[in-house]
Amino acid sequence: MTMLLYSDKTIRYLYEVGIHGGIRRAAEALDVDPAAISRQLSQLARDMRLPLLERRGRNVVLTEAGKLLAEDYAQTHQRRSQLERRLRDLRHKRGGSITMRVGQGMVDEVVKYVLQPFSQNYPEVFIDILSGDMQTTVSLITRGEVDMAVGFGPVGPPGVKCHSFHRGPICAIVHREHPIALYEQVDVADLAEYPLIGMDKDFGIQSYMNVMFNQEGLVFTPAYSCNLFTSAIALSQAGMGIAFMTAKVVEDGLAARNLVAVPVNHRIARESQCHLLRSADHRFTPAAQHLWQLLCQFFEQTASDEMASL
C-alpha cells in the first residue's frame, strides 16, 4: 500500500498520540472515542507491517516508524496551513494574516495595549483571534494552525517556545456585602466555607485552584461551574458564590459591579503566571514578529509593575 492510500485522519491520530503521550489523552484533545483511535492505528500498523506504538511505563510513545509518519504529517500540515493563509491573503488582498489564541481573562488587555498599537503599524494585516484551553492551544501551535498564543496556568507547556511572566495574585471575587469582602486576604480553608464558582477543567485558573485546595488537604467542590468568565462574574455579582481570577481581569469594573477582589493567601496564588507561546520551528513574518515583540514587551512591563507593587 502506498502512502497516498493511508487516511490523513489516521495519521493525524498517530501524531496526536505522540504529542499527548497516550491514546486516551489524544482522544480527549480530539473529542474522539479512544477505541476508534486504537482500532485505526492497529489497522494502520498491520497495513504497514511495522509497529507504530510502544508502551513506556504509563505513557505510549511512537516507534521509529511512527515518528517518521508523525513528522511527515506535521510538516505537510504546516505547509498546507501556510498555503491556505497565502491564498486567503491573495483572495482578500490583505497584507498577510496572523492567527492567535488568547485566554478569556486577557483579551481586553491584549486588544487595548497590544493589538491597537499593532494595527496602526500594520493596518492591512488580518488577525484571527481565538480562545480556548492550553492543551488544545499547544496542539494547534505545533500543527502550524496558530501562530502565537497567550495562556494562563501553573506550568508553561512542553513542546513549544514559551516566555512566562508573573501574573498574580489570584483573588476571590465577591460581592461587596459578602463576609469575605472585609478580609485583606483570605485563606484557602476559609474559602471552603462558602459556595464556590468554578471554571471549566481546562481553564488555567481552575488548575491553580485545584492545586491550592489539594495542598491544604481539601477538595475544590464548586456550587457552580462556568466556561465563561462573564458567567462567573455575574454569579458573584448576584452574591451567589465566590469566583476566582486575577485582579487584572476585573479591575476596571470592580466598583461599578459592586465587587471586591480579595487576594488568596497562598504562595501559588501570589506566584501565578501567564505564558506567551509560539512554535520553536515556525518562522514569523515581519508583521507577526512585531506583534510577538509587542506582546513580550507588554507582559514584561506588566509583570515588572506587579512585582514592584508587592
BAFI-3210 file (N, C-alpha, C; in Angstrom, 3 decimals, decimal comma, padded with zeros to 6 digits):
// residues 310
n [1|2|3|4|5|6|7|8|9|10|11|12|13|14|15|16|17|18|19|20|21|22|23|24|25|26|27|28|29|30|31|32|33|34|35|36|37|38|39|40|41|42|43|44|45|46|47|48|49|50|51|52|53|54|55|56|57|58|59|60|61|62|63|64|65|66|67|68|69|70|71|72|73|74|75|76|77|78|79|80|81|82|83|84|85|86|87|88|89|90|91|92|93|94|95|96|97|98|99|100|101|102|103|104|105|106|107|108|109|110|111|112|113|114|115|116|117|118|119|120|121|122|123|124|125|126|127|128|129|130|131|132|133|134|135|136|137|138|139|140|141|142|143|144|145|146|147|148|149|150|151|152|153|154|155|156|157|158|159|160|161|162|163|164|165|166|167|168|169|170|171|172|173|174|175|176|177|178|179|180|181|182|183|184|185|186|187|188|189|190|191|192|193|194|195|196|197|198|199|200|201|202|203|204|205|206|207|208|209|210|211|212|213|214|215|216|217|218|219|220|221|222|223|224|225|226|227|228|229|230|231|232|233|234|235|236|237|238|239|240|241|242|243|244|245|246|247|248|249|250|251|252|253|254|255|256|257|258|259|260|261|262|263|264|265|266|267|268|269|270|271|272|273|274|275|276|277|278|279|280|281|282|283|284|285|286|287|288|289|290|291|292|293|294|295|296|297|298|299|300|301|302|303|304|305|306|307|308|309|310]
n.u [000,851|000,603|001,763|-000,135|-002,539|-003,066|-005,100|-005,462|-006,606|-006,148|-003,359|-003,134|-004,274|-002,238|-000,162|-001,197|-001,337|001,370|002,055|000,544|001,147|-000,336|-003,180|-005,697|-005,463|-004,980|-007,398|-009,149|-008,288|-008,980|-011,632|-012,703|-013,699|-011,714|-011,453|-011,938|-009,702|-007,702|-008,414|-008,074|-005,346|-004,207|-004,986|-003,602|-000,952|-000,915|-001,352|000,965|002,814|004,531|005,495|003,957|003,523|004,655|004,768|005,851|006,330|003,735|003,071|002,431|004,474|005,832|007,141|010,158|009,207|006,653|007,321|008,418|006,188|004,542|006,107|006,207|003,490|003,160|004,865|003,764|001,184|001,725|002,797|000,543|-001,175|000,179|000,045|-002,739|-003,182|-001,744|-003,160|-005,615|-004,929|-004,322|-006,824|-008,341|-006,852|-005,069|-002,593|-001,257|-001,746|-002,482|-002,825|-004,016|-004,308|-005,982|-006,245|-009,375|-009,512|-007,656|-008,126|-009,155|-006,994|-004,983|-006,110|-006,398|-003,805|-001,949|-002,908|-004,157|-002,083|-000,536|-002,148|-002,049|000,453|000,421|-001,992|-003,219|-003,039|-004,644|-006,153|-006,837|-008,548|-008,712|-010,037|-009,364|-008,605|-005,424|-004,208|-005,315|-004,480|-001,650|-001,459|-002,515|-000,631|001,701|000,911|000,907|-001,340|-001,931|-000,342|000,678|000,197|-001,523|-001,525|-002,698|-001,683|-000,486|002,012|004,362|003,718|005,160|007,044|006,692|007,896|008,273|007,546|007,405|005,542|005,105|001,868|000,001|-001,782|-003,860|-007,269|-010,113|-013,233|-015,824|-019,156|-019,623|-020,935|-020,491|-019,235|-016,446|-015,494|-014,537|-012,047|-008,475|-006,831|-007,494|-007,624|-007,260|-008,681|-010,744|-012,192|-013,425|-015,668|-017,789|-020,152|-018,733|-017,510|-016,653|-014,439|-014,379|-012,620|-010,408|-009,461|-006,811|-006,916|-008,549|-006,986|-004,975|-006,523|-007,403|-004,971|-004,108|-006,151|-005,814|-003,239|-003,813|-005,133|-007,762|-010,726|-011,616|-014,800|-017,215|-020,183|-021,206|-020,333|-018,516|-017,951|-017,267|-015,810|-017,417|-019,835|-019,143|-018,511|-021,006|-022,496|-021,107|-021,524|-024,205|-024,201|-024,061|-021,952|-018,373|-016,092|-013,081|-010,175|-007,485|-006,821|-006,502|-008,212|-010,721|-010,396|-011,052|-013,805|-014,679|-015,726|-018,006|-019,535|-020,101|-018,280|-015,593|-012,122|-010,336|-007,204|-005,971|-004,566|-001,976|000,967|001,044|-001,035|-000,007|002,138|001,255|001,288|001,400|001,649|003,444|003,233|004,686|005,539|008,565|009,747|008,500|008,807|008,379|006,484|007,433|005,384|004,113|006,273|006,642|004,250|004,569|006,771|005,614|003,742|005,472|006,844|004,747|003,713|005,989|006,476|004,121|004,391|006,662|005,717|003,830|005,369|006,838|004,934|004,483]
n.v [-001,203|002,203|005,416|007,328|006,079|005,868|006,951|010,384|011,250|009,128|009,180|011,604|010,965|009,301|011,149|012,890|011,149|010,792|013,423|013,825|011,666|009,337|007,237|007,725|010,373|011,732|011,231|012,669|015,282|015,482|014,976|012,421|008,978|006,833|004,129|004,115|005,432|003,625|001,319|002,211|002,878|000,400|-001,008|000,476|-000,105|-002,842|-002,769|-001,476|-003,209|-002,754|-001,913|000,794|002,022|001,968|000,920|002,766|002,630|004,394|005,764|006,031|005,781|006,808|004,551|004,254|004,117|005,152|007,755|008,789|008,872|010,647|012,999|013,594|014,100|016,403|018,276|018,357|019,241|021,743|023,065|023,060|024,664|027,118|027,580|027,816|030,167|032,059|031,963|032,847|035,426|036,519|036,301|038,115|040,325|041,130|042,271|040,022|037,544|036,730|034,304|033,969|032,794|033,666|033,729|033,891|035,713|037,636|038,993|041,647|043,277|042,571|043,411|046,200|047,152|045,945|044,937|047,206|049,287|047,757|047,491|050,027|050,188|048,061|048,073|046,586|043,936|040,905|039,641|036,792|036,036|033,778|031,711|029,483|026,318|025,457|023,001|022,340|024,596|024,333|022,077|023,068|025,030|023,492|022,157|024,130|025,709|027,837|030,890|032,198|032,466|033,476|032,383|031,040|029,561|026,919|025,780|026,309|024,943|021,931|021,421|023,699|027,030|029,110|031,962|033,036|034,935|036,818|036,933|037,144|038,659|035,735|036,164|036,121|036,765|038,658|039,764|043,039|042,967|040,509|038,325|037,808|039,983|041,821|041,014|041,379|039,567|036,164|032,922|029,603|027,615|029,088|029,848|027,498|027,362|028,565|028,896|028,046|029,219|027,605|027,140|025,763|022,638|022,892|025,436|027,598|028,982|027,352|025,101|026,118|026,666|024,102|022,862|024,427|023,972|021,226|021,089|022,038|019,980|019,758|019,520|021,051|021,987|023,033|025,096|026,040|025,817|027,206|028,154|030,554|033,629|035,833|034,735|033,664|036,023|037,284|035,572|035,914|038,628|038,599|037,689|034,963|033,283|032,602|033,735|033,166|034,741|036,612|039,901|041,664|040,890|041,855|044,405|046,932|047,073|046,619|048,344|049,399|047,145|046,427|044,707|043,013|042,369|040,006|039,068|035,711|033,961|032,376|030,761|029,845|031,300|033,869|033,658|033,180|032,609|033,866|032,857|033,288|031,854|030,080|028,380|026,512|026,066|027,420|030,082|033,514|036,034|039,439|041,102|039,404|038,928|041,469|041,779|039,751|040,761|043,048|041,860|040,519|042,716|044,111|042,263|041,792|044,333|044,659|042,561|043,459|045,831|044,742|043,217|045,251|046,495|044,852]
n.w [000,000|-000,869|000,378|-000,296|000,011|002,654|005,311|005,980|008,298|010,055|010,255|011,495|013,985|014,948|015,142|017,133|019,324|019,756|020,516|022,867|024,458|024,833|024,041|025,193|026,188|023,811|022,547|024,180|023,631|020,964|021,045|020,476|020,321|022,263|021,571|018,846|017,828|018,630|017,145|014,473|014,414|014,964|012,697|010,770|011,485|010,908|008,131|007,297|008,196|010,288|013,627|015,319|017,730|021,140|024,529|027,340|030,546|032,012|029,784|026,237|023,465|020,275|017,835|015,797|013,159|013,579|014,410|012,034|010,335|011,819|011,885|009,156|008,732|010,347|009,083|006,503|007,087|008,151|005,921|004,285|005,787|005,705|002,958|002,610|004,063|002,561|000,151|001,084|001,845|-000,652|-001,831|-000,425|-000,723|001,273|003,656|004,630|007,254|010,683|013,136|016,354|019,737|022,673|026,143|027,882|030,041|029,411|027,106|026,865|027,732|025,880|023,471|023,916|024,657|023,009|020,411|019,440|019,122|017,355|015,063|014,047|012,911|011,138|009,340|007,304|007,883|008,524|011,428|013,205|015,991|018,563|021,232|023,951|025,619|027,192|026,437|023,918|022,563|022,483|020,872|018,468|017,847|017,443|015,194|013,353|012,985|014,536|015,168|017,451|021,034|024,039|027,218|030,407|033,386|035,628|034,772|032,196|029,025|027,553|024,472|022,927|022,185|024,935|026,851|030,096|032,494|035,508|036,941|038,987|041,835|042,431|043,049|045,297|044,096|045,113|046,061|047,393|049,832|050,823|053,387|053,161|051,834|053,602|054,320|054,269|053,021|052,076|053,491|052,117|053,463|054,624|052,403|051,663|053,194|051,965|049,170|046,070|042,910|040,131|037,285|033,937|033,568|031,898|032,129|033,044|035,492|037,030|037,299|038,937|041,284|042,006|042,664|044,842|046,763|047,064|048,182|050,691|051,779|050,987|048,898|045,931|045,583|043,677|043,695|041,409|037,937|035,264|031,803|030,898|031,785|032,157|032,961|035,454|036,809|036,783|038,441|040,853|041,229|041,748|044,281|044,708|045,064|045,285|042,999|041,065|039,968|038,461|039,692|037,606|035,583|036,221|037,216|036,122|036,294|038,888|040,983|039,733|039,469|042,029|043,236|044,981|045,072|046,668|047,692|047,516|050,149|049,611|048,496|045,800|044,657|044,807|043,068|040,477|036,914|033,519|030,071|027,072|023,954|021,212|018,147|018,051|015,667|013,617|011,356|011,740|009,967|009,123|010,201|012,074|013,768|014,820|016,242|018,125|019,550|020,655|022,375|024,155|025,277|026,509|028,463|029,924|031,005|032,471|034,332|035,656|036,813|038,513|040,300|041,459|042,963|045,066]
ca.u [000,000|001,400|001,410|-001,311|-003,749|-003,284|-006,012|-004,841|-007,176|-005,465|-002,013|-003,288|-004,440|-000,911|000,569|-001,731|-000,918|002,755|002,094|-000,086|001,709|-001,278|-004,385|-006,820|-005,257|-005,185|-008,842|-009,776|-007,950|-009,668|-013,044|-012,963|-013,718|-010,384|-011,497|-011,846|-008,295|-006,952|-008,707|-007,484|-003,889|-003,876|-005,124|-002,502|000,258|-000,999|-001,180|002,362|003,649|005,520|004,922|003,924|003,443|005,168|004,464|006,947|005,686|002,322|002,902|002,576|005,350|005,927|008,347|010,843|008,278|005,598|007,869|008,560|004,855|004,061|006,882|005,743|002,174|003,319|005,456|002,778|000,074|002,199|002,879|-000,829|-001,704|000,819|-000,516|-004,101|-003,113|-001,315|-004,282|-006,624|-004,442|-004,494|-008,247|-008,869|-005,880|-004,621|-001,151|-000,884|-002,682|-001,910|-003,814|-003,552|-005,269|-005,807|-007,099|-010,519|-009,287|-006,627|-008,494|-009,281|-005,647|-004,266|-006,703|-006,160|-002,404|-001,092|-003,468|-004,455|-000,889|-000,079|-002,963|-001,639|001,637|000,095|-003,454|-003,729|-002,880|-005,846|-005,849|-007,878|-008,392|-009,457|-009,858|-009,530|-007,773|-003,989|-003,857|-005,662|-003,636|-000,335|-001,619|-002,699|000,647|002,632|000,438|001,023|-002,638|-001,933|000,998|001,120|-000,902|-001,354|-002,236|-002,575|-001,715|000,597|003,298|004,483|003,604|006,314|006,846|006,607|008,700|007,418|008,029|006,477|005,567|004,300|000,528|-000,794|-002,218|-005,216|-008,155|-011,511|-014,078|-017,078|-019,984|-019,075|-021,607|-020,093|-018,348|-015,035|-015,131|-013,888|-010,708|-007,359|-006,522|-008,308|-007,012|-007,993|-009,622|-011,916|-012,969|-014,188|-016,889|-018,805|-020,369|-017,646|-017,805|-015,517|-014,373|-014,164|-011,372|-009,305|-009,021|-005,622|-007,271|-009,091|-005,838|-004,372|-007,382|-007,387|-003,688|-004,087|-007,023|-005,189|-002,120|-004,363|-005,882|-009,170|-011,154|-012,384|-016,132|-017,982|-021,639|-021,472|-019,180|-018,735|-016,913|-017,067|-015,556|-018,571|-020,841|-018,662|-018,637|-022,435|-022,902|-020,511|-022,199|-025,520|-024,000|-024,358|-020,760|-017,056|-015,383|-011,633|-009,419|-006,548|-007,489|-006,416|-009,339|-011,937|-010,075|-011,708|-015,241|-014,997|-016,611|-019,280|-020,299|-020,218|-017,451|-014,327|-011,125|-009,578|-006,128|-005,930|-003,329|-001,294|002,138|000,702|-001,860|000,869|003,139|000,621|001,983|000,840|002,659|003,395|003,597|004,844|006,274|010,016|010,214|007,808|009,412|007,377|006,561|007,782|004,239|003,940|007,398|006,369|003,186|005,189|007,592|004,701|003,211|006,542|007,104|003,613|003,619|007,184|006,255|003,046|004,953|007,569|004,900|003,177|006,367|007,236|003,882|004,392]
ca.v [000,000|003,417|006,439|008,072|005,362|005,953|008,032|011,528|011,299|008,128|009,693|012,657|010,298|008,864|012,369|013,382|010,215|011,140|014,713|013,771|010,576|008,253|007,227|008,356|011,825|012,230|011,171|013,802|016,515|015,470|014,680|011,210|007,761|006,200|002,839|004,371|005,723|002,384|000,433|002,719|002,779|-001,026|-001,363|001,115|-000,881|-004,091|-002,446|-001,106|-004,308|-002,151|-001,379|002,256|002,479|001,098|001,439|003,039|002,977|004,734|006,502|005,372|006,589|006,366|003,863|004,999|004,230|006,084|009,115|009,228|009,229|011,838|014,158|013,916|014,716|017,760|019,128|018,513|020,059|023,120|023,626|023,307|025,817|028,306|027,786|028,321|031,568|032,886|032,044|033,705|036,800|036,958|036,408|039,333|041,392|041,607|042,311|038,892|037,198|036,171|033,621|033,922|032,393|034,470|033,310|034,788|036,772|038,572|039,544|043,107|043,861|042,345|044,290|047,613|047,557|045,288|044,922|048,577|049,888|046,939|047,777|051,316|049,937|047,064|048,131|045,658|042,548|040,284|038,914|035,855|035,890|032,639|031,486|028,078|025,776|025,383|021,758|022,482|025,652|023,771|021,184|023,895|025,682|022,515|021,789|025,281|026,336|029,065|031,486|032,537|032,399|033,992|031,458|031,228|028,264|026,652|025,424|026,511|023,625|021,469|021,267|024,982|028,092|029,706|033,014|033,099|036,207|036,868|037,438|037,192|037,499|035,217|036,752|035,738|037,869|038,543|040,961|043,865|042,644|039,147|038,392|037,791|041,290|042,593|040,476|041,895|038,387|035,070|031,599|028,598|026,935|029,961|029,816|026,252|027,503|029,279|028,380|028,413|029,252|027,035|027,263|024,502|021,999|023,261|026,797|027,672|029,426|026,213|024,260|026,742|026,491|022,686|022,575|025,092|023,234|019,932|021,280|022,288|018,793|019,996|019,285|022,183|021,497|024,241|025,085|026,365|025,697|028,058|028,156|031,960|034,484|036,728|033,991|033,601|037,370|037,542|034,817|036,587|039,922|038,319|037,225|033,531|032,490|033,227|033,442|033,301|035,215|037,656|041,199|042,352|040,511|042,597|045,621|048,116|047,116|046,166|049,271|049,514|045,905|046,151|043,545|043,230|041,340|039,727|038,125|034,419|033,868|031,124|031,016|029,610|032,435|035,033|033,435|032,713|033,046|033,745|032,351|033,583|030,601|030,035|027,213|026,674|025,843|028,279|031,403|034,566|037,140|040,678|041,572|038,508|039,167|042,733|041,517|038,961|041,662|043,889|041,021|040,313|043,977|044,446|041,387|042,014|045,563|044,385|041,750|044,299|046,731|043,936|042,861|046,476|046,906|043,899]
ca.w [000,000|-000,925|001,371|-000,731|000,384|004,094|005,690|006,655|009,651|010,874|010,522|012,495|015,265|015,364|015,534|018,402|020,362|020,049|021,210|024,190|025,244|025,120|023,200|025,891|026,232|022,446|022,283|024,874|022,910|019,673|021,289|019,704|021,115|022,276|020,877|017,408|017,543|018,795|016,003|013,235|014,492|014,853|011,283|010,054|011,762|010,134|006,715|007,055|008,677|011,172|014,869|015,339|019,116|022,175|025,869|028,265|031,806|031,845|028,539|024,945|022,612|018,890|017,384|014,741|012,027|013,977|014,396|010,643|009,847|012,538|011,419|007,808|008,872|010,890|008,045|005,427|007,576|008,286|004,567|003,814|006,517|005,149|001,620|002,759|004,502|001,431|-000,782|001,710|001,752|-002,037|-002,119|000,191|-000,971|002,573|003,860|005,459|008,326|011,913|013,976|017,747|020,767|023,879|027,253|028,048|031,018|028,976|025,801|026,930|027,804|024,616|022,452|024,222|024,783|022,020|019,060|018,996|018,512|016,227|013,875|013,496|012,088|010,114|009,195|006,299|008,335|009,080|012,662|013,635|017,436|019,081|022,658|024,273|026,679|026,924|025,763|022,504|022,018|022,188|019,724|017,267|017,550|016,891|013,847|012,473|012,759|015,332|015,166|018,804|021,990|025,392|028,084|031,856|034,032|036,584|034,185|030,761|028,408|026,772|023,032|022,234|022,775|025,955|027,732|031,221|033,214|036,730|036,641|040,218|042,623|042,218|044,069|045,452|043,619|045,862|046,198|048,478|051,089|051,230|054,577|052,789|051,286|054,660|054,549|053,464|052,229|052,580|053,455|051,344|054,362|054,799|051,159|051,601|053,994|051,197|047,810|045,170|041,475|039,421|035,835|033,237|033,977|031,016|032,422|033,884|036,840|037,757|037,651|040,121|042,453|042,392|043,318|046,155|047,682|047,303|049,115|052,021|052,185|050,678|047,521|045,400|045,232|043,353|043,597|040,006|037,054|034,084|030,768|030,540|032,942|032,345|033,741|036,832|037,381|037,000|039,629|042,004|041,374|042,332|045,638|044,744|045,320|045,151|041,753|041,204|038,811|038,880|039,795|036,315|034,735|036,571|037,964|035,564|036,570|040,243|041,705|039,027|039,649|043,468|043,523|045,677|044,800|047,886|047,358|048,203|050,932|049,293|047,642|044,399|044,201|044,646|042,025|039,235|035,708|032,180|029,161|025,640|023,302|019,756|017,695|018,031|014,294|012,653|011,166|011,677|009,019|009,849|010,976|013,221|014,678|015,510|017,208|019,196|020,363|021,429|023,451|025,142|025,962|027,371|029,623|030,733|031,757|033,425|035,400|036,413|037,625|039,557|041,298|042,156|043,876|046,179]
c.u [000,882|000,910|000,137|-002,601|-004,001|-004,145|-005,256|-005,339|-006,460|-004,057|-002,076|-003,484|-003,077|-000,092|000,111|-001,371|000,530|002,882|001,623|000,391|000,741|-002,525|-005,530|-006,674|-005,435|-006,670|-009,572|-009,517|-008,728|-011,170|-013,498|-012,954|-012,328|-010,344|-011,362|-010,401|-007,472|-007,156|-007,991|-005,960|-003,429|-003,952|-003,990|-001,204|000,260|-000,761|000,281|003,342|004,840|004,837|005,018|003,926|004,114|004,935|005,740|006,351|004,211|002,039|003,023|003,397|005,394|007,224|009,023|009,928|007,162|006,070|007,994|007,222|004,349|004,794|006,449|004,380|002,307|003,860|004,469|001,649|000,486|002,297|001,497|-001,428|-001,119|000,272|-001,915|-004,108|-002,726|-002,434|-005,379|-006,211|-004,625|-005,967|-008,811|-007,928|-005,386|-003,103|-000,673|-001,906|-001,931|-003,054|-003,253|-004,677|-004,943|-006,766|-008,172|-010,220|-008,284|-006,954|-008,523|-007,910|-004,916|-004,803|-006,284|-004,698|-001,471|-001,669|-003,764|-003,217|-000,369|-000,829|-002,619|-000,416|001,362|-001,419|-004,032|-003,648|-004,179|-005,457|-007,056|-007,646|-009,311|-009,237|-010,079|-008,529|-006,334|-003,616|-004,132|-004,787|-002,273|-000,399|-001,745|-001,407|001,608|002,207|000,513|-000,279|-002,794|-000,502|001,533|-000,081|-000,503|-002,188|-001,953|-002,642|-000,491|001,957|003,272|004,520|004,851|006,008|006,725|007,568|007,809|008,159|006,992|006,668|004,685|002,965|-000,262|-001,183|-003,601|-006,079|-009,495|-012,356|-015,459|-017,855|-019,517|-019,748|-021,296|-019,151|-016,866|-014,570|-014,396|-012,445|-009,669|-006,827|-007,235|-007,569|-007,888|-009,040|-010,886|-012,804|-013,898|-015,501|-018,037|-019,027|-019,304|-018,108|-016,565|-015,576|-014,184|-012,771|-010,175|-008,797|-007,809|-005,956|-007,813|-007,993|-005,150|-005,207|-007,367|-006,108|-003,647|-004,948|-006,400|-004,044|-002,594|-005,192|-007,370|-009,459|-011,984|-013,720|-017,036|-019,487|-022,082|-020,182|-019,488|-017,637|-016,691|-016,810|-016,746|-019,670|-020,432|-018,809|-020,092|-022,940|-022,364|-021,221|-023,575|-025,420|-024,200|-023,131|-019,501|-016,428|-013,894|-011,003|-008,401|-007,282|-007,508|-007,623|-010,536|-011,665|-010,789|-013,179|-015,637|-016,019|-017,986|-020,161|-020,509|-019,438|-016,163|-013,401|-010,250|-008,488|-006,214|-004,559|-002,671|-000,155|001,790|-000,111|-000,993|001,810|002,539|001,288|001,092|001,990|002,396|003,980|003,726|005,593|007,770|010,562|009,650|008,457|008,308|007,594|006,986|006,631|004,039|005,057|007,182|005,289|003,732|006,016|006,725|004,107|004,253|006,789|005,987|003,594|004,857|007,018|005,179|003,565|005,877|006,806|004,259|004,153|006,795|006,196|003,774|005,176]
c.v [001,247|004,415|007,175|007,406|005,370|007,163|009,137|011,628|010,319|008,581|010,805|012,056|009,869|010,047|012,855|012,454|010,503|012,430|014,578|012,598|009,472|008,374|007,951|009,881|012,438|012,257|012,327|015,105|016,620|015,296|013,500|010,028|007,105|004,876|003,025|004,661|004,446|001,451|000,905|002,619|001,325|-001,472|-000,758|000,338|-002,200|-003,839|-002,158|-002,224|-003,792|-001,721|000,147|002,828|001,463|001,742|001,602|003,522|003,219|005,432|005,595|006,291|006,003|005,595|004,715|005,180|005,219|007,520|009,643|009,664|010,517|013,089|014,575|014,594|016,171|018,712|019,404|019,437|021,516|023,791|023,940|024,530|027,120|028,628|028,365|029,783|032,480|033,049|032,946|035,163|037,351|037,188|037,721|040,532|042,016|041,595|041,194|038,642|036,579|035,536|033,505|033,468|033,141|033,961|034,351|035,974|037,816|039,255|041,074|043,789|043,749|043,257|045,741|048,005|046,927|045,396|046,330|049,263|049,086|047,312|049,123|051,163|048,967|047,020|047,114|044,197|042,062|039,464|038,081|035,574|034,778|032,541|030,014|027,614|025,589|024,146|021,846|023,528|025,117|022,877|021,981|024,595|024,701|022,066|022,961|026,002|027,632|029,590|031,696|032,514|033,043|033,098|031,727|029,869|028,032|026,436|025,719|025,161|023,240|021,470|022,550|025,966|028,893|030,779|033,169|034,388|036,113|037,539|037,774|038,582|037,014|035,694|036,039|036,952|037,708|039,867|041,730|043,603|041,225|039,242|038,475|039,141|042,153|042,144|041,237|040,804|037,202|033,747|030,626|027,903|027,768|029,949|028,615|026,327|028,119|028,617|028,920|028,356|028,764|027,326|025,869|023,960|022,415|024,678|026,764|028,059|028,266|025,240|024,800|026,465|025,043|022,343|023,197|024,351|021,892|020,041|021,532|021,098|018,912|019,654|020,479|021,652|022,689|024,026|025,361|026,166|026,430|027,834|029,562|032,755|035,405|036,046|033,922|034,948|037,690|036,817|035,481|037,903|039,746|037,800|035,729|032,663|033,294|032,784|033,676|033,719|036,224|038,990|041,926|042,070|041,412|043,970|046,862|048,216|046,719|047,074|049,344|048,285|045,551|044,903|043,953|042,066|041,165|038,705|036,840|034,285|032,508|031,439|030,867|030,778|033,660|034,893|032,966|033,352|032,990|033,381|032,839|032,386|030,780|028,758|027,510|026,588|026,840|029,660|032,439|035,472|038,383|041,196|040,720|038,708|040,451|042,537|040,722|039,852|042,571|043,112|040,839|041,582|044,323|043,585|041,487|043,257|045,369|043,592|042,567|045,249|045,970|043,603|044,088|046,888|045,993|044,405]
c.w [000,000|000,103|000,998|-000,277|001,884|004,424|006,429|008,091|010,574|011,230|011,558|013,881|015,816|015,874|016,904|019,559|020,760|020,842|022,659|025,038|025,600|024,271|023,889|025,929|024,846|022,109|022,953|024,140|021,609|019,812|020,428|020,655|021,090|021,517|019,367|017,004|017,609|017,609|014,748|013,257|014,404|013,409|010,452|010,259|010,987|008,655|006,384|007,425|009,496|012,469|014,880|016,745|020,028|023,526|026,680|029,576|031,594|030,519|027,331|024,066|021,217|018,665|016,316|013,534|012,343|013,949|012,971|010,075|010,497|012,082|010,016|007,849|009,326|009,822|006,923|005,856|007,714|006,922|004,022|004,498|005,981|003,765|001,708|003,185|003,350|000,418|-000,226|001,631|000,349|-002,358|-001,593|000,031|000,328|002,650|004,752|006,552|009,486|012,689|015,385|018,661|022,054|024,943|027,522|028,959|030,587|027,654|025,833|026,930|026,480|023,527|022,678|024,120|023,744|020,604|018,540|018,411|017,323|014,947|013,251|012,590|010,943|009,896|008,222|006,735|008,984|010,302|013,070|015,113|017,929|020,592|022,945|025,306|026,220|026,115|024,270|021,844|021,614|020,956|018,428|016,865|016,892|015,495|012,873|012,200|013,552|015,385|016,571|019,734|023,305|026,300|029,549|032,506|034,887|035,951|032,694|030,059|027,628|025,286|022,251|022,899|023,713|026,731|028,846|032,012|034,458|036,431|037,903|040,685|042,202|043,381|044,129|045,066|044,248|045,802|047,439|049,814|051,563|052,431|054,226|052,241|052,315|054,906|053,726|052,549|052,870|052,433|052,672|052,215|054,574|053,559|051,120|052,376|053,195|049,825|046,853|043,721|040,737|037,934|035,235|033,548|033,125|031,258|033,345|035,313|037,670|038,157|038,894|041,375|042,938|043,154|044,716|047,171|048,046|048,310|050,544|052,521|051,938|049,218|047,071|044,885|044,935|043,401|042,172|039,204|035,756|033,048|030,216|031,823|033,206|033,151|035,206|037,528|037,680|038,248|040,900|042,283|042,017|043,755|045,801|044,993|045,130|043,840|041,980|039,883|039,319|038,868|038,456|035,425|034,978|037,166|037,429|035,956|037,974|040,928|041,055|039,247|041,122|043,862|044,229|045,336|046,038|047,552|048,181|048,867|050,718|048,325|046,157|043,845|043,950|043,454|040,704|038,013|034,475|031,236|027,740|024,913|021,791|019,393|017,689|016,609|013,283|012,568|010,968|010,463|009,802|010,721|012,225|014,243|015,474|016,572|018,400|020,128|021,226|022,608|024,557|025,955|026,940|028,619|030,510|031,592|032,828|034,615|036,282|037,331|038,792|040,670|042,115|043,194|045,102|047,400]
res [m|t|m|l|l|y|s|d|k|t|i|r|y|l|y|e|v|g|i|h|g|g|i|r|r|a|a|e|a|l|d|v|d|p|a|a|i|s|r|q|l|s|q|l|a|r|d|m|r|l|p|l|l|e|r|r|g|r|n|v|v|l|t|e|a|g|k|l|l|a|e|d|y|a|q|t|h|q|r|r|s|q|l|e|r|r|l|r|d|l|r|h|k|r|g|g|s|i|t|m|r|v|g|q|g|m|v|d|e|v|v|k|y|v|l|q|p|f|s|q|n|y|p|e|v|f|i|d|i|l|s|g|d|m|q|t|t|v|s|l|i|t|r|g|e|v|d|m|a|v|g|f|g|p|v|g|p|p|g|v|k|c|h|s|f|h|r|g|p|i|c|a|i|v|h|r|e|h|p|i|a|l|y|e|q|v|d|v|a|d|l|a|e|y|p|l|i|g|m|d|k|d|f|g|i|q|s|y|m|n|v|m|f|n|q|e|g|l|v|f|t|p|a|y|s|c|n|l|f|t|s|a|i|a|l|s|q|a|g|m|g|i|a|f|m|t|a|k|v|v|e|d|g|l|a|a|r|n|l|v|a|v|p|v|n|h|r|i|a|r|e|s|q|c|h|l|l|r|s|a|d|h|r|f|t|p|a|a|q|h|l|w|q|l|l|c|q|f|f|e|q|t|a|s|d|e|m|a|s|l]
***
